[in-house]
Amino acid sequence: MTYLDESYSRHHYYIAALCCPDGQAQSLATALDDVVADASRNFGVALHAELHGHAISSASDAWFCMKRQVRARIRIYERAMRVIGEHDVSVILRGVDVARLNARYRDAARPHGVVLQHVMERVNAYARSCDPMQRVLLIADEIDGQDTYRQNLWDYRRAGTPGYRSSKLEQIVDTIHFAPSHASRLIQAVDLVAYMHHRRMSVIEADHRAVLANQQIWNRISHRVVHEWEWVP
């Protein structure tokens, strides 16, 4: 199973893929439940709170009650990433420079569609490199345009992806399954990865302590990254 989520700003768009073997999924979900349960006991966070990168970092939504506990929120984010890194998962990261994309192509496709194609190509290639018989099921956070992305995958599996790296996504089975992030700890896991990757790649932090904290958090899963690239058209 491969979980997908995006993180973006005006100038950059990223999608992270968390490739999770069947035998790791339940253990990872349970471990992330434990992270939230501890936050609930210690700080009053709702037991069903979503592990959402932006919400934890900004103390918004379910994490608003921890507005003043900056260090504690950093520790929670770091612990969640450590839990992910301790499992036998693989991370694929793709992105695009949105400004350059729009400047180069008059009728440029939506950044999400561009990056989603790239990440699916890499997921497909990675699965094939691990085992030619390996099959992948894609599960993504809900987003506008879901029917279009399902149709694209249908076309890619049969005719191949567009572009000079065209390939048939034959390792990917069925369709893209879209689910609400609040209902899936695994989608939340890839959201944490995508958000922190976005910050480290394209956000200029005003406080050097934030830079150090972000790097400390990222180090917990960096060894799980098998591919990372941003397309600059």
Backbone hydrogen bonds, N-H to C=O, Kabsch-Sander energy under -0.5 kcal/mol:
donor,donor_aa,acceptor,acceptor_aa,energy
2,T,137,L,-3.0
3,Y,18,L,-2.4
4,L,139,I,-2.2
5,D,16,A,-1.7
7,S,14,Y,-2.2
9,S,12,H,-2.8
13,Y,96,V,-1.9
14,Y,7,S,-2.3
15,I,94,R,-2.5
16,A,5,D,-2.7
17,A,92,I,-2.7
18,L,3,Y,-2.8
19,C,17,A,-0.7
19,C,90,S,-3.1
20,C,1,M,-3.5
20,C,18,L,-0.7
24,Q,21,P,-2.1
25,A,21,P,-1.0
25,A,22,D,-0.7
26,Q,22,D,-0.6
28,L,24,Q,-2.5
29,A,25,A,-2.4
30,T,26,Q,-2.4
31,A,27,S,-2.3
32,L,28,L,-2.2
33,D,29,A,-2.0
34,D,30,T,-1.9
35,V,31,A,-1.3
36,V,32,L,-1.8
37,A,33,D,-2.6
38,D,34,D,-2.3
39,A,35,V,-1.7
40,S,36,V,-2.3
41,R,37,A,-2.2
42,N,38,D,-2.5
43,F,39,A,-2.3
44,G,40,S,-1.5
45,V,39,A,-1.2
49,A,46,A,-2.1
52,H,50,E,-1.6
56,I,52,H,-2.7
57,S,53,G,-2.2
58,S,54,H,-2.4
59,A,55,A,-0.9
60,S,55,A,-1.9
63,W,60,S,-2.3
64,F,61,D,-1.7
66,M,63,W,-1.8
67,K,64,F,-1.8
69,Q,66,M,-1.0
70,V,68,R,-1.2
73,R,69,Q,-2.2
74,I,70,V,-2.1
75,R,71,R,-2.3
76,I,72,A,-2.1
77,Y,73,R,-2.5
78,E,74,I,-2.8
79,R,75,R,-2.6
80,A,76,I,-2.4
81,M,77,Y,-2.3
82,R,78,E,-2.5
83,V,79,R,-2.5
84,I,80,A,-1.9
85,G,81,M,-2.7
86,E,82,R,-1.7
87,H,83,V,-0.5
87,H,84,I,-1.4
89,V,87,H,-2.3
90,S,19,C,-1.8
91,V,224,R,-2.8
92,I,17,A,-2.2
93,L,227,H,-2.5
94,R,15,I,-2.2
95,G,229,W,-1.2
96,V,13,Y,-1.9
97,D,231,W,-2.4
98,V,11,H,-1.7
98,V,96,V,-0.9
99,A,11,H,-0.7
101,L,97,D,-2.2
102,N,98,V,-2.5
103,A,99,A,-1.8
104,R,100,R,-2.1
105,Y,101,L,-2.1
106,R,104,R,-0.6
108,A,105,Y,-1.3
114,V,110,R,-2.0
115,V,111,P,-2.7
116,L,112,H,-2.7
117,Q,113,G,-2.0
118,H,114,V,-1.8
119,V,115,V,-2.8
120,M,116,L,-2.4
121,E,117,Q,-2.2
122,R,118,H,-1.9
123,V,119,V,-2.5
124,N,120,M,-2.6
125,A,121,E,-2.4
126,Y,122,R,-2.7
127,A,123,V,-2.5
128,R,124,N,-2.1
129,S,125,A,-2.2
130,C,126,Y,-1.7
131,D,127,A,-2.2
134,Q,131,D,-2.6
136,V,171,Q,-2.8
138,L,175,T,-0.6
139,I,2,T,-2.7
140,A,177,H,-2.9
141,D,4,L,-1.6
142,E,179,A,-1.1
146,Q,143,I,-0.7
149,Y,145,G,-1.7
150,R,146,Q,-2.2
151,Q,147,D,-2.2
152,N,148,T,-2.5
153,L,149,Y,-2.0
154,W,150,R,-2.1
155,D,151,Q,-2.3
156,Y,152,N,-2.9
157,R,153,L,-2.4
158,R,154,W,-0.9
159,A,155,D,-3.5
160,G,155,D,-0.9
160,G,156,Y,-0.7
161,T,167,S,-1.6
166,S,163,G,-1.2
169,L,156,Y,-1.1
170,E,168,K,-2.1
172,I,169,L,-0.7
173,V,136,V,-2.9
177,H,138,L,-2.6
177,H,175,T,-0.6
178,F,176,I,-0.6
179,A,140,A,-2.6
183,A,180,P,-1.7
184,S,181,S,-1.5
188,Q,184,S,-1.8
189,A,185,R,-2.0
190,V,186,L,-1.8
191,D,187,I,-1.9
192,L,188,Q,-2.2
193,V,189,A,-1.6
194,A,190,V,-2.9
195,Y,191,D,-2.8
196,M,192,L,-1.8
197,H,193,V,-2.4
198,H,194,A,-2.3
199,R,195,Y,-2.1
200,R,196,M,-2.3
201,M,197,H,-1.7
202,S,198,H,-2.3
203,V,199,R,-1.6
204,I,202,S,-0.5
205,E,203,V,-0.9
208,H,206,A,-0.5
210,A,207,D,-1.1
211,V,207,D,-1.2
212,L,208,H,-2.1
213,A,209,R,-2.4
214,N,210,A,-2.8
215,Q,211,V,-2.2
216,Q,212,L,-2.3
217,I,213,A,-2.4
218,W,214,N,-2.7
219,N,215,Q,-2.3
220,R,217,I,-1.2
221,I,218,W,-2.0
222,S,218,W,-1.4
224,R,221,I,-2.4
225,V,222,S,-1.4
226,V,91,V,-2.8
227,H,91,V,-1.2
229,W,93,L,-1.8
231,W,95,G,-3.0
